[in-house]
Each structure stands twice: as structure tokens, then as C-alpha cells.
Amino acid sequence: MAALTDISTLITSDPNLHSGRPIITGTGTSVRRIASLYNQGNNAEEIARRLNHLSITQIYAALTYYHANRDEIDEDIAAEKTAYEQLAKQHNQQASSPK
């Protein structure tokens, strides 16, 4: 009989790593990244092919974490998008201002 995997060991969160965002244990891949790919229409198998350093089990663990904590992860994704848009706007303003 194969050894059972304790799924609680597949996702970790450490305030000293990735600003405390949940990541797939043993990797630098955040649950947020998996959730973003999923929200772009990729299924678990497509994400696993794209991020081939991760197992399908790790992808499903991240998606399970995402669905169990969807509001938190979606807020984090939205905050990152807002920060990106603000930086892009500042950059564009600086690039277009006369020198």
C-alpha cells in the first residue's frame, strides 16, 4: 500500500517568505500564482504542464487552498493588480513628461 500524504503539508505560509503569502511547500510558487493561472481559464493539468517543476498533486493542493480561502487570495490578487497599475501610470507619466 502506498504511503498517504498529509495534505496540510503541501501548502506553507511563513511571514519571512513571500510576505507571508501561502506557497507550495518546497518551492517559491505562490498559491496566488496558481490561482491567477486558474482564473485565466487554465485547468490543473494545463497549469502543471506550464509549471512543470510542480506535480499535479501540488497544483490541486494550491487550487484547494485557493477555493477554501478565495476571498483572501482574490483580495491579494486585486491589490497586486492595483499596485501594478499605479506603478505603470507613474512610469508612463515620467516617460511622457518633457525634460
JOFENTA-V833050 format. One record per helix or strand of 2 or more residues. SS is the DSSP state (H for helix, E for strand). FROM is the first residue (numbers start at 1). TO is the last residue. If there is no record, write none. Layout:
# JOFENTA-V833050
ss->(SS	SS)
from->(FROM	FROM)
to->(TO	TO)
This chain:
# JOFENTA-V833050
ss->(H	E	H	E	H	H	H	H)
from->(7	11	18	23	31	44	56	70)
to->(9	12	20	24	39	50	68	96)
